[in-house]
Amino acid sequence: MPFNMSIANGFRNIWTVSDIQKSVLTSVVVSPSGHWLTSASAGSDLLFIDFHSGSVVGTVNLEGQFNVTVSVWRSDTLLYVGCSDGSTFQISVNYSPAVSQPVQIVHIC
């Protein structure tokens, strides 16, 4: 599992995903069913995690132009994110093994 409880600089480090998401977290949200966890970082990365196993199932980079500041799951397959530059994205997620591209992004505004 990617979780660790080491002490660093007086803070408890409870979230580490080595070599994937190292920037400051700006948003963490669990899907309505409790199956998926999504975290966003200052590096414009979205990380999709199976909440029960702790396995990373996908990553999305919004090209480093802005930070995701809010994330809201509409359902287990539809995530909306708002960014620091005012942009909004709809992200469709399908983790079926038969799907070649599990994450699709639509820029709303």
HELIX and SHEET records of a PDB file:
SHEET    1   A 2 ILE A   7  ALA A   8  0                                        
SHEET    2   A 2 PHE A  11  ARG A  12 -1                                        
SHEET    1   B 4 LEU A  25  VAL A  30  0                                        
SHEET    2   B 4 TRP A  36  SER A  41 -1                                        
SHEET    3   B 4 ASP A  45  ASP A  50 -1                                        
SHEET    4   B 4 VAL A  56  ASN A  61 -1                                        
SHEET    1   C 4 VAL A  68  SER A  75  0                                        
SHEET    2   C 4 LEU A  78  CYS A  83 -1                                        
SHEET    3   C 4 THR A  88  VAL A  93 -1                                        
SHEET    4   C 4 VAL A 103  HIS A 107 -1                                        
END                                                                             
